[in-house]
């Protein structure tokens, strides 16, 4: 009986924590929406990524408020945010930092580490594919390991630590596309599309007047860390787990994907399953629910899977696309 009571108390604690945190997250989402118009799905998916403890790749043409979104999230979530503009001549030390030789007044020399812009809680890597592979790797290793090593000394990154990287899908000349293994480091690939007519009308009035809407803090870093821990404690039903497994395994070459499996050259590994498991929990918490549903799996399948897949040459020759194949795969679970 004592064991049953302790489990019941634990569930009560989770419920109370979830209700409290969900209210703060909802307030943060509404605060972001007062500055960023017409991008509700982008805002939601970005918040889901952050609540999951992951990083996101934002794909969109210039002028769609990607930079403004990251700036606004930094203020709203109470995070220290920094922006790095990636260029072909950017060096790893420009991101990570470097050791410099100091000389004291007594003439004693010693090395001192000067931290780079990666030492922030929210880092915007603007046009990440414009930097050389060496520089990309420096950031992507930091994303994965949550620390860097300079001159043999380990330097831990702040917590929470999130990278929101951007890419322009059109201008690819002079760029260094991210390799598949590095794309896998991003929990989601989020497409930033054009706003609809009403949203663009609102943008015109809200951003060209004498006063412009400013973001307001709704959370702090400690509250966000609490929310991230809570995401990992939310229960997940067997049907949702099976839906995740069915979908991710079907997205690989082989027989499990049926006809769609023949179109896939390579597919997502177990990291995709982990990402989808965390993302559906985070989305449930964002919506004020205590457990995810199969609908969450279906809605988040494309942003979690599409950068972790490639189609065969014959499939591409037939005009098939990855979103099209994922849509076909989703019919297997509902």
N, C-alpha and C positions, 0 to 999 in steps of 0.2 A: 504493500500500500504506500509505503514511504517513497518508493521509486516512482509509482504512478503520480503521486502528489508533486514530486519534483519536476516530472515531465510537464504536468499541467501548469505548474508555476512558470516553467521556462517558456511554454507557449503563450502564457499571459504576458510575459515580459516582451516577447517578440511582437505580439499584437499591439501592445501599448507603444513600443518603440516605433513600429511601422506607422501607426496612426500619426504620431508626432512628427516623424521625419517626412512622411508623405505630404503633410501640410506645408512644411518648409520648402520641399522640392517644388510643389505646385506654385508656391509664391515666387520661387526663383524663375520658373518657366514663364509665368505671367510677366515678371519684370523684364525678362529678355524680349518678350513679344511686344513690349511697349517701345522698343528701340529698333528691332529687326522685324520688318513687315513682310507678309506673304511667303514666309519660309517656315511654316509651322512644323512640317515633317522633318526638315533639316534640324530645327531646334530640338525637337523631340529625340531624334536619333543621336544627336551630339550629346545631349544630357544622358541618354541611356548608356552611351559609350563611357562617359565620365563616371557615372554611377557604377558601372561594371569594373572600373579601375583600368580601362584600356585607353588606346590611342585611336584617332580617326584620321582618314585621308579624305579631304574635301575636294571634290572634282567639280569645276565650274569655270565658265568664262569670266574674264575680268569684270568688275563692277557689280557683282551680285552680293556684296556685303559679307564676304567670307572673313576678311580681316576685322571688320566691325563686329562680327559675331564673336570672334575670339576675345576681342577687347571687352565686349559687353559681358561675356561669360566670366572673365576675370573679375570684373567689378561685382557682378551679381553673386557669384559663389565665394567672394572674399579671398580670391587666390592672387598670389604674386604672378603676374603675367608678363612675358617678354616675347618680342618678335624678332625673328632672324630672317633677313632677306637673302635667300640662296642665290648665289651667282657662280659662274664657272671658276672664278679665282678665289672663292672662299676656301679657307684651309681648316682642317680639324681643330687647330688651336683657337681659331676665331669663334668656335662653338663651345669647346670644352674648357678653354682657359690654358694658361701656361705658367711655368715657373720663371721668375725673374731674379736676377742677382742683386741683392741689396747690400749696401755698405753702411754700417752704423757710424755714429760720430767718433767712436773709438777706433775706427778702421777695420772692424771685424766684418767679414763678408759671409752672407748666408743666402740660401735660396728661399724665396717666398712664392707661394702659389696664388695666382690671381684668377679667381673663378670666372668662367665665361658665361654667356647668356643662357646656357643649358641649365644653370642652377636657378631654376624658377619652378613654380608649381604648375604653371600652364604655359607651355612653349608653343608659339606659332612658327612653324617652319614654312615660310612663304615660298611657293614654287620650288619645292624640294627637288624636283627632277632637273633643275638648272645647275646644281652643284655636281662636282666630280664624284665618282663612286667612292673614292677614299673619304671624302667629307660626309657623304650620305651614310657610309658605314659607321663613322664615328658617332653620329646621332642615333642611328638605329641600334647600335650596341648599347648605348646608354638607355634607350627605351626598354630593351629586353632585360638588361642586368640591373637597372636602377642604381648604377654607380659607374664611375669612370676611374681609370688608373693613369696617373701622370708621373713619370720618372719613378715608377715602382711603388708609388704611394696611392692608396685607395681613397677616393673621395665620394661619399654617399650623396645621392641627389635628394632634394627635399621631398617630403611626403605631404599631400599626394603629389604625384608627378604625372602629367599628361602632355602628350604632344598632339597638336592638331595641325596636320600638314596640308598644304594646298597644291593643286596641280591645275594647269590650264589644259583642257582636253584638245585644243585646236592647234596651238603653235608648238610643234614638236621639234623644229629645226634647232640644232645646237643644244639639245637636252640629253640627259643621261637617264633613260627610263629605269625605274626601280626594278631590280631583279625579283623573281617570284618569291624567293626565300625571305627577302626583306619586306615585300608586300604583306607576307603572312604575319608580320609583327603588328599590323594594324587590325584592331578588332572589327572595324567597319570601314567600308568605302561608301561615302555619302555623296550622292549627286546633288549639286546645288543648281536648280533650274531657274528659268525666268519667272518672276512673279506674275500673277494674273492681273487683269486690267484694274480691278478695284484696289488691289494692294499697291499697284504702281501709282494710282491716283493719290492714295494716302501718302506714299513716299514723297510725291511732289510737294504736297502741302506741309508735311511734317519736317522735311529736311531743307527746305529752301526759304523758310521764314526767318524772322529775327531771332527766335529761340528754337533750339533743337532739343528733342527729348534726350535725357541723360539716364543712364542705367543707375539703379539704386541697389545697394547691398541687401541680399536676402538671406545669405548663409555665411558661414566662415569655414575655414579649412578643417577645423576639428569636427564640425557638424557633417561635412562631406565625408570624412573618414568614417564617422559613425554610420552614415548611410551606406557606404561601401561594405562595411562589415555586416550590416544588416542584410544587404542583398544576398550575401553568401549563406545566410541562415534561413532564408525563405524556403519553405517546403516546395518541392516540385513533384507533381503527380506522375504515376507510372505512364499514363497515356502521353504526357508531354515529353517525358524522357524517350519513350519509344518513337515519338514523332521526330524528335531531334536526330536520333540514331538512323531512322529510316531515310530521312532527307539527306543527311550528310553522306551516308554510305552510298546512296543512290547517285550522288553527284560525282562519283569516281568511275573510272573506266571499268567495265565489267558487266556482269549480268544483273546486279541488284538494281541498276537504273533502268532496266528494260530497254526499249528502243532508244531512249535518250542517252543511255550509257554508251551506245555505239558512237555518239557524237562527241564524246569527251576525251581529250588527249591526256589530261591529268587533272586531278581533282583535289579537294580539301583533305587535309590530314586531321588527326585528333584535336589539334589546336582550334579548328573550326567548331568542333562539337563543344569544346570548352567555352569558346566565345559565345556561341548561341545559347548555351545553358545559362551563362551569366546575363546575357542581354535580355532574355525573356523574363528573368527575375527582376532585373532593373526596370524594365518596361511596366511590369505589374506594380512595382512600388511607385513608379512615376504616376500611374493611374489611380493610386490609392487602393490597390488590391493586395491581398496577402499571399496570393499564389498565381503563377502564370498559367495561361491557357494555350491550347493548340493554335488559336488565332494569333497569339504572340509569335509563335514559331513561324507561321505562314507570313506574317507581316515583316519579320526581321530576316527571313531567309535570304533575300536578295542582297541587302547591304553587307551581310556577314559572309556570304559565299562567293559573290561574283569576282572578287579580286584574288580568289584562291582556286580559280578554274581556268582551263583553256580548252578550246574546241579543236577538233581535228581539222586538217586542211580541207577535207571533203565537205565537212559541215559548214566551214566558212565559205567555201565555193558555192554552196547551195543557198547562202544568204542567211544562215542561222546565226543567232546571237546568244550570248550567255544569259541575259535576262529572259529570253524566249525559252531556253532550255530549263532554267530554274522554274519558270512558270509551269512547264510541262511536268517537272519532277514534283512540284507541290501537289499535283492532282493525286499523287500516291498516298497522301496523308489527309486528304480532305478537299 
